[in-house]
């Protein structure tokens, strides 16, 4: 792998759990914007045939034999990006709720220094489930206060992260609260957070997130930070 080339490149990462039915279409649409060498899936111990589909599609992937959590999947991908000298990592969910067609918006703002959040319209009159709206607003408010900059959609998994930032963060969680921990600690070290507007499709796909547990875990992180 050409490490000299990668220092100017973005690794697009897709954590996947029971996502076999989405992968063929997702891969087709991702390949419009990403070459195969810069695309990495992480199969997080799926119970369906996700691994077989990744192989059939000839997609670069990391495989966990057992489910370890989204945070663990992202950590493995981040380690890969750092080892291979990528400038940035773009994470996108596997269930087609994030549109690959929004990828150029992230590329346009990437300078290898700022964290770029894909921000949804999370107004109450939109299609976001109420429990997600509630927990998202709560965690976004807390992160905004502690990072001293506005973060409107802290629960969005569609984001671009500089690898230099990832090297400096000591991320400990391995579940869905991992992404909140990343944002909180990025704010603590003074990383600039930028936003791009994204579309999100809620089509009845299965969510494996318990938003209340994620929020409680995040609040526990904040509490430890205050009293550390």
C-alpha positions, 0 to 999 in steps of 0.5 A: 500500500502506498503510504505516501499517497494515503497521507492525502487520502480519506479512508471510508469506513463502514461498520456493519452488523447484520447488513447483508441486504444493504451491502450490494447497493451501498457498495455500488453507490460508494464506489462512485466516490471511493476507490476500492483501496480506500474503502473498508468494511468491518463485519462486527460478528454479524449473525446473517451472511454479511461476511459472505456478501463482503467476499462476493462483492470483493470488498476490503474488510475486517472480520470480527467472529463475534459481535463486539460493538460499534465502538470496537469496530470503529477502533479497529478501522481507525487503527488500520487508517493510522497504520496505513497513513491515511489523512482522514477517516470518513465513517458511514452507516451500513443500512443506507440511512446515510446517503453516499451521495453526500460524500463530496460535501465532506471531501470539500471541507477536509483539511486533515485538521477539523472534525466534520459532522454530517448534521441532519435536520432534527426538527420535531416535524421530521421522521426521526423517532422521538427517543432518538430526537430526545437523546440526541438533543440532550447529548448535543447540548452537553457536548456543545457546553463542554467543547465551547462550540455548537454541535447540533447532531452529536449522534450522527455516525456520518462524520469525517475525523482526522487521523492526527486527532484519533492519535491524540484521543484515548477512547475507551468505550466500545458501544454506541456511546463511543461516538459521543465520547469521541466528540466530547474528547475532541472538544476537550482538546480544542479540535474544530468541529465543522458541519455539513448538511446531510439527508437521512432516510428512516425506512424502517431498518432495524436499529440496535441502539438503546438511546436511553442506555447510550445517554446514561453512559454518556452522562456518566462520562461527563460526571467522571470528567467533572469530578476527575 
